[in-house]
Amino acid sequence: MATLSAEQRNLLKQKNGEPLRLVDPDTNEEYVLVHAEVYDQLRAALTDLDPRDLYPALHRALRDEGWDDPKMDEYNRYG
């Protein structure tokens, strides 16, 4: 397993537990360094998630953005 550099450790301390974004200077790809417990929780939540569980939240979000406005029915004719 790789270990943190002194610079990474100091940056993590400055972030007070918040995720740390890092950039690979060779590829410009971004990475996010999070505590292992946070990663494990996120992974478990995403693995166990049934996408249908998100439907109510998606419907609320779309409603709040006005997608249930009768004027939006015009878009349905083009689908």
C-alpha positions as CSV (number, residue, x, y, z in Angstrom):
1,M,0.0,0.0,0.0
2,A,1.3,3.5,-0.8
3,T,1.9,6.0,2.0
4,L,1.0,9.7,2.2
5,S,3.8,12.2,1.5
6,A,4.5,14.9,4.1
7,E,2.9,17.5,1.7
8,Q,-0.3,15.4,1.4
9,R,-0.5,14.9,5.1
10,N,-0.2,18.7,5.7
11,L,-2.9,19.4,3.1
12,L,-5.2,16.9,4.7
13,K,-4.7,18.6,8.1
14,Q,-5.6,22.0,6.6
15,K,-8.8,20.5,5.1
16,N,-10.0,19.3,8.6
17,G,-11.4,16.0,7.3
18,E,-12.8,17.4,4.0
19,P,-11.9,15.6,0.8
20,L,-8.6,16.7,-0.8
21,R,-8.5,17.2,-4.6
22,L,-5.2,16.3,-6.2
23,V,-4.1,16.6,-9.9
24,D,-1.7,14.3,-11.6
25,P,0.7,16.8,-13.3
26,D,1.5,14.3,-16.1
27,T,-2.1,13.6,-17.1
28,N,-4.1,16.5,-15.6
29,E,-6.5,13.9,-14.2
30,E,-8.1,14.8,-10.9
31,Y,-8.3,12.5,-7.9
32,V,-10.1,12.9,-4.5
33,L,-8.4,11.7,-1.4
34,V,-11.0,10.9,1.3
35,H,-10.7,9.0,4.6
36,A,-11.1,5.3,4.1
37,E,-14.3,5.2,6.3
38,V,-15.9,7.8,4.0
39,Y,-14.9,5.8,0.9
40,D,-16.3,2.6,2.4
41,Q,-19.6,4.2,3.3
42,L,-19.9,5.7,-0.2
43,R,-19.0,2.5,-1.9
44,A,-21.5,0.5,0.2
45,A,-24.3,3.1,-0.5
46,L,-23.7,3.1,-4.2
47,T,-23.4,-0.7,-4.4
48,D,-26.6,-1.4,-2.5
49,L,-28.5,1.3,-4.2
50,D,-31.5,0.4,-6.4
51,P,-31.8,3.3,-8.9
52,R,-35.6,3.1,-8.5
53,D,-35.1,4.4,-5.0
54,L,-34.0,7.7,-6.5
55,Y,-37.2,8.2,-8.5
56,P,-39.2,10.2,-5.8
57,A,-36.2,12.6,-5.3
58,L,-35.8,13.0,-9.1
59,H,-39.5,13.7,-9.5
60,R,-39.4,16.3,-6.8
61,A,-36.3,18.0,-8.2
62,L,-37.9,18.1,-11.7
63,R,-41.2,19.4,-10.3
64,D,-39.3,22.1,-8.4
65,E,-37.6,23.2,-11.6
66,G,-41.0,23.5,-13.3
67,W,-41.1,20.4,-15.5
68,D,-44.7,19.7,-14.5
69,D,-45.7,23.1,-15.8
70,P,-48.4,22.5,-18.6
71,K,-46.3,24.7,-20.9
72,M,-43.7,21.9,-20.8
73,D,-46.1,19.5,-22.5
74,E,-45.1,21.0,-25.8
75,Y,-41.7,19.2,-25.4
76,N,-43.5,15.8,-25.1
77,R,-44.8,16.2,-28.6
78,Y,-41.2,16.1,-30.0
79,G,-40.2,12.9,-28.1
